[in-house]
Amino acid sequence: MIASEPTQMGEDALAVRAALAAARVGLVDREVVAEVVTLCAVAGEHLLVVGPPGTAKSLAVRRIAEQLGGRYFEYLLGRFTEPNEIFGPVDLRRLREGVVEIETAGMLPEAEIAFLDEVFLGSTAILNTLLGLLNERVFRRGATVLAAPLRVCVGAANHVPEDPAQAAFADRFLARVFVEPVADARLEELLEEGDTRAAARPEVPAPHAWAGLDRLAAAALACELGSLRPVLATAIRRMRAAGVPITDRRAVRSQRLVASAAVLDGRVVAEAGDLWTLPLIAPDPAAQTAAREVLADLIGDAANRGLFHAAEEYSRGSAARALRLVAAGRDLLDRYGTEPADEDRRLRLEAVLREIDAGFATPDLGAELAAIRERLIAAVGS
């Protein structure tokens, strides 16, 4: 771990972390989605979020898009969605002159972050046009040829398609996140955050970190991976040996996720711990579990100051868990301040304390986690 960050890169990483922190406010069990969207935006790769309806997939993407500040496009695809609903209508004035041009203002070809819900329901015409847009960042239709600024497209679906034609399209989404309904342990939190009758919550100012994210994307392209490549090759061999299907294209492009994780942590040199991103390229939950297991000795110490929920989810490491607990404890303490210790507050504080004590022996706490633990104990007793 590099002790100090380059000034501009450090400021940019902090700005993106602030955007993530703001986006996570009110998100229950969907923090990983917001963080992986950010990772993919830096990497210039696309993300597929798979889960049942009503699991806040669109909410998580919308929140982080608002906070990052990039131009955003969102649409729910259906069997009868027309291409002009996604890419823009034909310019009728030019059509009278015999030229087919598309008016793309405010549509997908001009977006920097896009969210396409039920992405596999799109027609063949839509999916074929999307292929060029996702792969080459170029929109072609009629006489219109446009260099698209798209940094990340997030596709959402209830399941991964089995149709070979659609599976080939799905392969263009390098990273995959699988979501389930919120766990029982967080139901009270979900009900509270989702209660539309609750008093208006304070507005969280959007830091608009897009310029910093662009600079981090450039830094990721220059991130030093040379010394890590033998370890990365070993990791991919292990995943393939465990039955995780990884094409050559996905193996090569996985380097972008590794480099982006490093720069979001404020480093210009990637480390073995950044390989926690590799399970993201596995095609289904079982394969992601297998990847975590065969990479356990490489990614067990993974941690990321900006993406601590995602790093914990895909590494199952104690270092990432410690960062997440520090953030959770700090958020609770900031939220409640010096309010009297009512029952709800006490239960939430105690839940974080129990998780700290269950996961870490006292000598292994580390300075930050130990300090948060002491503050939580004092708050519970207040």
C-alpha positions in Angstrom: 0.0 0.0 0.0 1.4 3.4 -1.0 1.5 5.7 2.0 0.6 8.9 0.2 -1.5 9.6 -2.9 -0.4 11.8 -5.8 -2.1 15.2 -5.1 -4.5 15.4 -8.1 -5.3 11.7 -8.1 -5.8 11.7 -4.3 -8.3 14.6 -4.6 -10.1 12.9 -7.4 -10.3 9.6 -5.5 -11.7 11.5 -2.5 -14.3 13.3 -4.6 -15.5 10.0 -6.1 -15.6 8.5 -2.6 -17.7 11.4 -1.4 -20.1 10.8 -4.3 -20.4 7.2 -3.3 -21.0 8.1 0.3 -23.8 10.4 -0.7 -25.3 7.8 -3.1 -25.3 5.2 -0.4 -27.5 7.3 1.9 -30.9 5.5 2.0 -29.7 2.5 -0.1 -30.3 -0.7 1.8 -28.2 -3.7 0.7 -27.6 -2.2 -2.7 -24.3 -0.4 -1.9 -22.4 -3.0 -3.9 -24.3 -2.1 -7.0 -23.5 1.6 -6.7 -19.8 0.8 -6.1 -19.5 -1.5 -9.0 -21.1 1.0 -11.3 -18.4 3.4 -10.3 -15.7 0.8 -10.8 -17.0 0.1 -14.3 -17.3 3.8 -15.1 -13.6 4.3 -14.3 -12.7 1.1 -16.2 -14.9 2.0 -19.2 -16.6 -1.3 -19.0 -20.3 -2.3 -18.8 -22.2 -3.9 -16.0 -25.1 -6.4 -15.9 -27.2 -6.4 -12.7 -29.4 -9.5 -12.4 -32.1 -10.0 -9.8 -35.9 -10.3 -9.3 -38.2 -7.4 -9.9 -38.6 -4.9 -7.1 -35.0 -5.1 -5.8 -34.0 -1.5 -6.3 -31.6 -2.1 -9.2 -32.7 1.1 -10.9 -32.6 3.1 -7.7 -29.0 2.2 -7.0 -27.9 3.2 -10.5 -29.9 6.4 -10.5 -28.4 7.5 -7.1 -24.8 7.0 -8.2 -25.4 8.7 -11.6 -26.9 11.7 -9.8 -23.9 12.0 -7.5 -21.2 11.5 -10.2 -22.9 14.1 -12.4 -22.5 12.5 -15.8 -25.1 12.8 -18.5 -27.6 10.1 -17.7 -30.1 8.1 -19.8 -32.5 5.5 -18.5 -35.2 3.4 -20.2 -37.3 0.3 -19.6 -37.2 -1.9 -22.7 -40.1 -4.0 -23.9 -41.0 -6.3 -26.7 -42.4 -3.4 -28.7 -39.9 -0.7 -27.9 -38.9 1.2 -31.1 -35.3 2.1 -31.8 -36.2 5.8 -31.9 -37.2 5.6 -28.2 -33.6 4.7 -27.3 -31.4 6.4 -30.0 -33.6 9.3 -31.0 -36.1 10.0 -33.9 -35.3 10.5 -37.5 -34.7 14.2 -38.5 -37.8 14.9 -40.6 -36.2 17.9 -42.3 -33.3 15.9 -43.5 -35.6 13.0 -44.4 -37.4 15.3 -46.9 -34.0 15.7 -48.6 -33.6 12.0 -48.8 -31.1 11.6 -45.9 -31.7 9.5 -42.9 -30.2 11.3 -39.9 -31.0 10.8 -36.2 -31.7 13.5 -33.7 -29.7 12.1 -30.7 -30.0 15.0 -28.2 -30.9 13.7 -24.8 -30.9 10.1 -26.0 -28.6 7.1 -25.4 -25.9 8.0 -28.0 -25.1 11.2 -26.0 -25.2 9.7 -22.5 -22.2 9.1 -20.3 -24.0 6.7 -17.9 -26.9 4.6 -19.2 -29.3 2.3 -17.5 -31.4 -0.1 -19.6 -33.9 -2.1 -17.6 -35.0 -5.4 -19.0 -32.2 -5.1 -21.5 -32.7 -8.5 -23.1 -36.3 -7.6 -24.1 -35.0 -5.2 -26.8 -35.7 -6.1 -30.4 -33.0 -7.4 -32.8 -32.6 -3.9 -34.3 -32.1 -2.4 -30.9 -29.6 -5.0 -29.7 -27.6 -4.9 -32.9 -27.2 -1.1 -32.7 -26.3 -1.4 -29.0 -23.5 -3.9 -29.8 -21.7 -1.2 -31.8 -22.3 1.4 -29.2 -21.1 -0.8 -26.3 -18.1 -2.2 -28.1 -16.8 0.7 -30.2 -18.5 3.7 -28.5 -19.7 4.6 -31.9 -23.4 5.1 -32.9 -24.3 4.3 -36.5 -27.7 4.6 -38.0 -28.5 5.8 -41.4 -26.2 8.7 -42.3 -25.5 9.4 -38.6 -22.1 8.3 -37.3 -21.5 9.7 -33.8 -18.6 9.1 -31.4 -20.5 8.3 -28.2 -19.2 9.5 -24.8 -20.7 6.5 -23.0 -18.5 5.4 -20.1 -20.7 2.7 -18.6 -23.9 1.1 -19.6 -25.8 -0.8 -16.9 -28.1 -3.5 -18.1 -30.7 -5.0 -15.8 -32.5 -8.3 -16.1 -34.4 -10.8 -14.0 -32.1 -13.6 -15.3 -29.3 -14.2 -17.6 -30.6 -15.4 -21.0 -29.9 -18.9 -22.3 -30.5 -18.1 -25.9 -27.1 -18.2 -27.6 -27.7 -15.0 -29.6 -28.6 -13.1 -26.5 -25.9 -14.7 -24.5 -23.4 -13.3 -27.0 -24.8 -9.8 -26.4 -24.7 -10.4 -22.6 -21.0 -11.2 -22.9 -20.4 -7.5 -23.8 -21.2 -6.7 -20.1 -17.9 -7.5 -18.5 -19.0 -7.3 -14.8 -22.0 -8.9 -13.2 -23.7 -8.2 -9.9 -26.5 -10.6 -8.7 -29.0 -9.2 -6.2 -31.6 -10.8 -4.0 -34.4 -9.2 -1.8 -33.0 -7.5 1.3 -32.0 -9.9 4.0 -34.2 -10.3 7.0 -31.6 -8.7 9.3 -32.0 -5.4 7.5 -35.8 -5.3 7.1 -36.3 -2.6 9.7 -33.8 -0.4 8.0 -35.5 -1.1 4.6 -39.0 -0.2 6.0 -37.7 3.0 7.5 -35.9 4.2 4.4 -38.8 3.2 2.2 -41.6 4.8 4.3 -42.9 7.5 2.0 -44.9 9.0 4.9 -41.7 9.7 6.8 -40.6 13.3 7.3 -38.5 14.7 4.4 -34.9 13.7 4.8 -32.2 16.3 4.4 -31.0 16.8 0.8 -27.6 15.3 0.2 -25.6 17.7 -2.0 -24.3 16.2 -5.2 -20.5 16.6 -5.5 -20.6 16.1 -9.3 -17.3 14.2 -9.4 -17.4 13.5 -13.1 -14.3 15.5 -14.0 -12.4 13.7 -11.3 -13.7 10.3 -12.5 -12.5 11.1 -16.0 -9.0 11.8 -14.7 -9.1 8.6 -12.7 -10.1 6.7 -15.8 -6.9 8.1 -17.5 -4.9 7.2 -14.5 -6.3 3.6 -14.7 -5.0 3.3 -18.3 -1.5 4.3 -17.0 -1.7 2.1 -13.8 1.3 -0.2 -13.5 0.2 -3.8 -13.9 3.4 -5.4 -15.2 4.6 -7.0 -12.0 1.1 -8.2 -11.2 0.4 -10.0 -14.6 2.0 -13.3 -13.6 -0.3 -13.4 -10.5 -3.3 -12.3 -12.6 -2.5 -15.2 -15.1 -2.3 -17.6 -12.2 -5.7 -16.4 -10.8 -7.4 -16.8 -14.2 -5.9 -20.3 -14.6 -7.3 -21.2 -11.2 -10.8 -19.9 -12.1 -10.8 -21.8 -15.4 -9.7 -25.0 -13.6 -12.5 -24.5 -11.1 -15.0 -24.5 -14.1 -15.5 -20.7 -14.4 -15.8 -20.0 -18.1 -13.5 -17.0 -19.0 -13.0 -16.2 -22.6 -9.7 -14.6 -23.8 -11.5 -11.3 -24.3 -12.8 -11.2 -20.8 -9.5 -12.2 -19.4 -7.8 -9.4 -21.1 -10.4 -6.8 -20.2 -10.4 -7.9 -16.5 -7.2 -5.9 -16.3 -9.2 -2.7 -16.6 -11.2 -3.6 -13.5 -8.0 -4.4 -11.5 -6.4 -1.1 -12.5 -9.5 0.9 -11.8 -9.8 -0.7 -8.3 -6.2 0.4 -7.6 -6.7 4.1 -8.7 -10.0 4.3 -6.7 -7.9 3.3 -3.7 -5.5 6.1 -4.5 -2.7 4.0 -6.0 -0.8 4.0 -9.3 0.5 0.5 -9.0 -1.9 -2.5 -8.8 -1.5 -5.1 -6.1 -2.6 -8.7 -5.6 -5.4 -7.5 -3.4 -7.0 -5.7 -6.3 -7.8 -9.1 -7.8 -11.0 -9.1 -5.7 -12.5 -7.7 -8.9 -12.0 -11.0 -10.8 -15.1 -12.8 -9.4 -17.2 -10.0 -11.0 -16.4 -11.4 -14.5 -17.8 -14.9 -13.6 -21.1 -15.5 -15.4 -23.4 -16.6 -12.5 -23.6 -16.7 -8.7 -22.2 -20.2 -8.4 -19.2 -19.3 -10.6 -18.6 -16.2 -8.6 -18.6 -18.3 -5.4 -16.1 -20.7 -7.0 -13.9 -17.8 -8.0 -13.8 -16.4 -4.5 -12.9 -19.8 -3.1 -10.0 -20.5 -5.5 -8.6 -17.0 -5.1 -9.0 -16.8 -1.3 -5.2 -16.8 -0.6 -4.7 -14.0 -3.1 -7.6 -11.7 -2.2 -8.1 -12.5 1.5 -6.4 -9.3 2.5 -8.2 -7.1 -0.1 -9.4 -3.7 1.0 -10.5 -0.6 -0.9 -11.2 2.8 0.7 -13.7 3.7 -1.9 -15.3 0.4 -2.7 -15.3 -1.3 0.7 -18.7 -3.0 0.3 -17.8 -4.5 -3.1 -14.3 -5.5 -1.9 -15.8 -7.3 1.1 -18.5 -9.0 -1.0 -16.1 -10.4 -3.6 -13.1 -11.2 -1.4 -14.8 -12.1 1.9 -11.7 -10.6 3.5 -11.3 -9.1 7.0 -9.5 -6.0 5.8 -12.4 -5.0 3.6 -14.9 -5.8 6.4 -13.0 -3.6 8.8 -13.2 -0.6 6.4 -17.0 -1.2 6.0 -17.5 -1.4 9.8 -15.5 1.8 10.3 -17.7 3.5 7.7 -20.9 2.0 9.2 -20.0 3.0 12.7 -19.0 6.5 11.7 -22.2 7.0 9.7 -24.4 6.0 12.7 -22.5 8.2 15.0 -22.8 11.2 12.6 -26.4 10.4 12.0 -27.5 10.3 15.7 -25.0 12.7 17.2 -25.8 13.4 20.8 -29.4 12.4 20.6 -30.7 10.5 23.6 -30.2 6.7 23.4 -33.7 5.6 22.4 -34.4 1.9 21.6 -33.9 2.2 17.9 -30.7 4.0 18.1 -29.3 1.6 20.7 -30.2 -1.5 18.7 -28.4 -0.1 15.6 -25.3 0.8 17.5 -25.3 -2.5 19.3 -25.6 -4.4 16.0 -22.4 -2.8 14.6 -20.7 -3.5 17.9 -21.7 -7.1 17.9 -20.4 -7.5 14.3 -17.1 -5.9 15.3 -16.7 -8.2 18.3 -17.7 -11.3 16.4 -15.3 -10.7 13.5 -12.2 -9.3 15.2 -10.2 -10.2 18.3 -9.1 -7.1 20.2 -5.4 -7.3 19.0 -6.6 -7.4 15.4 -8.9 -4.4 15.5 -6.4 -1.8 14.1 -6.4 1.8 15.1 -9.4 3.0 13.1 -11.7 0.2 14.0 -10.7 0.2 17.7 -11.4 4.0 17.9 -14.9 3.5 16.3 -15.6 0.7 18.7 -14.8 2.9 21.7 -17.1 5.6 20.4 -19.9 3.1 19.8 -19.6 1.8 23.3 -19.7 5.3 24.7 -22.8 6.2 22.5 -24.6 3.0 23.6 -24.0 4.0 27.2 -25.1 7.6 26.8 
